[in-house]
């Protein structure tokens, strides 16, 4: 196979998954979503030379869940604070 080029794992896909698992009060989730979309775009444009689409997808899913949980938490705190003061 003289023309075969090995595929390379996309770094943004790895970072997306790592950030989604770290979470850091929602900031990791936002970074995971941004990097996940960037990774998927780069992988699609690489014509098969980059891999990691599943990692990027996992980072996106967990990142979006983290953002949703952060928003729910913020709403809960606002409601709790308004009940205490009112």
N, C-alpha and C positions, 0 to 999 in steps of 0.2 A: 504494500500500500504506500506508494511513494508520495501521493498527493494528500495523504491523511494528516490533518492538523488536529491535535488533541483539544478538546474543549476545556474552558477555564471557568471556574466558579465565579460568578459576579460578586464582587465585594459588597456592593450596596444591598444585595439580597441577604447576605450574612448579617450585615449590620442592622438591617430592618428587623430581622428575627430577634437579634440580641436586644435591641432597643425596646421592642414590644414586650419582651419578658422583664426588662428592668422596670419599666413603667414610670418611675420618678414623678409621682403626682400628676400624671398625664403628659408631661413633657416628652418622656420616652415614647409614648404612644404617638404623639404628633410626628416626632422624628421617624418613627417606624413607618408611618403612612407615607411620608414624603419620600423616604429612601426606597420603600417598596414600589412605589409608582415609578421612580427613576430606574430601579433595577429592571422592572418588567419592560420598560421602554428600551433600555439598553440591550436586554436579552433578545427582544424581538428584532432589533436592528442588527444584531451580530451575525445573522445568517447561520445559526447553529454553532458558532464558536464559543458562546458563553452559555453556562447552565445556571440553574438556581431559581427557576421560575416558581417551583414549589415552596422554596424558602421565602421568596418575596411574597407569595400569596399568603403563607402562614403569618408573616410579619404584618401584612395588611389587615388580615382578619383579626388577629390579636390586638393590633394597634387601634382599629376601629372600635373594638369592644372596650379597650382601655379608655378611649375618648368618651364613649357613651357612659361608662361607669363614672368617669370624672365629672361629667355633666350632671348625672343623677346625684352624685355626692354634693356638688355645689348647690343644686336646687334644694336638696335636703337641708343643708346648712342654712340657706336663706329662709326656708320655711320655718325651721327650728328657731332661728333668731327672731323672726317676726312674731312667732307665738310667745316667745319669752318676753319680748318688749311690749307686746300688745295684750 
